[in-house]
Amino acid sequence: MKPDPQGLGDQIPVPGAKLEQLFDRGFYTEGPAEGPDGRIYFCDITPTFLSNMAAGNIWAYDPTDGSTTLIRSPSGMASGIQFDAAGRMVIAGAADFGCRAVIRTDLQTGRSHILAGLYRGRPFNSPNDLVIDRGGRIYFTDPRYFGHEPIEQPVFGIYRIDPDGSVHLLLADVSKPNGIELSPDEKTLYVVEHDIRILDRRFSDVPVRDMGEMRILAYDLEEGVARNQRILVDYGAEKGADGIAVDSAGNIYAAVQSRQRPGIRIYTARGNPISEIELPAAPSNITLCTRNNQTHLYITAANGLYRLATRVPAKS
C-alpha cells in the first residue's frame, strides 16, 4: 500500500488488513456487485477463442460461509452486473456469442426481460458496464474489445435506459468507454476511457499501436443529461483503469491494469491520488459493500475474486 504524502490514504484501508483471495476458478473475472441477499455476484468472461468455446458464467460468493456457486451459464457473456431498487439483477451482456444487450432478471422467479437490445434498429457493439441511479435510469457503456459479430453502431457510445423503456445515446465523445459510476449525490457521472485499439490480435500481421486514451472522465449530470466533459486522471502511455467504484465520501477507486503497477488506485473527487493498493494480478473491476458496520472492497482480477477491509462506507 502506498499512501499519499499527506497521509490521506491511511484513512481508506483498515490498518493491518490483509488482501484475501476468495475464489480462483474463473477464466477472466469481472463486474462484481452485491446482491440483495448479501452475496457478491460477479461475471466470468470466457473469450471463446481462448476458452475452448466456453460461453460465460455468473458466480455468487457467500460471505457467510465462504462458498462460491455457479448461478448462470451461459451468461450472455455478461461483463457487468448491478441490482436495481427492487433487487433485480441487471447485466450488461457483451459480444462473442453473447447477448449484446442489457437484461434484467428477477432472481425470485428466474424470469428475464431485455431492457435494451437495439438502438435505432441495430445491435449494440458489446455492452460492458453499467450503473443505476436512484430514479431507475440505467447508464451503460458500449465499446468492443473482441467478438466475431459485425460492429453495427457507428460510435462506441454511452447510453441511458429510462424507466419507461426508452433508450437514448447519452455520450459519443469517448474513444472507448468502459467503467462507469455516479457520485454519491448523482450530480457527476464518471466514465473510464480504456482504449485498447486493436479488436482482434490474432489477425494482425504488422505492429499495432495497441493503446489509445487511458483516462478517467467526469461529466455534470442533471436529470439524466451529461455535459461538460473534464479529465480527472490521465494515465498517458500506462495501461489505465478498467472498472471504478465510488465510496460515500466521493472517493474514486480505480482498477488499474498497469503492467508495472497493477492495483487499486484511489482518488479524491477532483482526481487527486490518495492511496494505492498493490495486487498480484491486474484487476478488472471493484465494488464496495458495507454490512453490519463493516466495509469491504471486492476486487475481480485475472481468474479470481479478492477482498480487503476498508474504512469508508459504500455509497447508498
Secondary structure, DSSP 8 states (H G I E B T S, - for coil): ----TTSGGGGSB-TT---EEEE---SSEEEEEE-TTS-EEEEE---TTTTTT---EEEEEETTTTEEEEEESS-SSEEEEEE-TTS-EEEEE-SSSS--SEEEE-TTT--EEEEESEETTEE-S----EEE-TTS-EEEEE--SS-SS---SSS-EEEEE-TTS-EEEEE---SSEEEEEE-TTS-EEEEEEEEE--S-GGG--S----EEEEEEEEEEEETTEEEEEEEEEE-TTS--EEEEEEBTT--EEEEE--SSS-EEEEE-TTS-EEEEEE-SS-EEEEEEEEETTEEEEEEEETTEEEEEEESS-B--
